Amino acid sequence: MDVLTAFVEDVGEVGPGYTWKANEAFKAYKNWASENAQYMMSSTKFGKEMADKYPRKHTMYGNVYQGVRPITDPRLNFANN
């Protein structure tokens, strides 16, 4: 299994209509790689490899990867409780 597949399986979800801001995905990747003693790619390499797996789209809010998003923890959603 490659590093990005392991990263997405651990901290992300794949599905239609999902998006993940590119800068937030890279921050999550850096934290994940550090905590799991995994190879730390540069932001350029990470961006190229993510774009190979998940289409990258430029929006008015920056670049996003389509078809993937960070896992959301319902325990942290205090507004709905």
C-alpha positions in Angstrom: 0.0 0.0 0.0 1.4 3.4 -0.9 1.7 6.2 1.6 -1.3 8.3 0.3 -3.6 5.3 0.3 -2.7 4.6 4.0 -3.1 8.4 4.8 -6.6 8.6 3.2 -7.7 5.3 4.8 -6.6 6.6 8.3 -7.9 10.2 8.2 -10.1 10.6 5.2 -13.2 9.3 3.4 -13.7 8.7 -0.3 -17.0 9.4 -1.9 -18.9 11.3 -4.6 -19.4 15.0 -3.9 -16.7 15.1 -1.2 -14.0 17.8 -1.3 -10.9 18.5 0.8 -9.1 21.8 0.7 -5.6 21.2 -0.6 -3.8 23.1 2.1 -5.8 21.4 4.9 -5.1 18.0 3.3 -1.4 18.7 3.3 -1.5 19.9 7.0 -3.4 16.7 7.9 -0.8 14.6 5.9 2.1 16.2 7.7 0.6 15.5 11.1 -0.3 12.0 10.1 3.2 11.2 8.7 4.9 12.6 11.8 2.7 10.6 14.2 3.0 7.4 12.2 6.7 7.6 11.3 5.9 7.8 7.6 7.8 9.4 4.7 7.2 13.2 4.7 6.6 14.4 1.1 7.1 18.0 0.1 4.0 20.0 -0.5 4.7 19.8 -4.3 5.1 16.1 -4.3 2.0 15.6 -2.1 0.0 17.8 -4.4 1.0 16.0 -7.6 0.4 12.6 -6.1 -3.0 13.6 -4.6 -4.0 15.1 -8.0 -3.2 11.8 -9.6 -5.7 10.0 -7.3 -8.3 12.7 -6.8 -9.0 15.4 -9.3 -7.9 18.8 -8.2 -10.1 21.8 -8.9 -9.4 25.5 -8.4 -12.2 27.3 -6.6 -12.5 30.9 -5.4 -11.4 29.5 -2.0 -8.3 27.8 -3.3 -7.6 24.3 -4.6 -9.6 21.3 -3.5 -9.3 17.6 -4.1 -12.6 16.1 -5.3 -13.9 12.7 -4.2 -12.2 12.8 -0.8 -12.7 14.6 2.5 -11.4 14.5 6.1 -13.2 12.1 8.4 -15.6 14.0 10.5 -16.0 12.9 14.1 -19.7 13.3 15.3 -18.4 13.7 18.9 -16.9 17.0 17.9 -20.1 18.4 16.4 -21.3 20.3 19.5 -23.6 22.6 17.5 -26.0 19.8 16.8 -26.1 18.4 20.3 
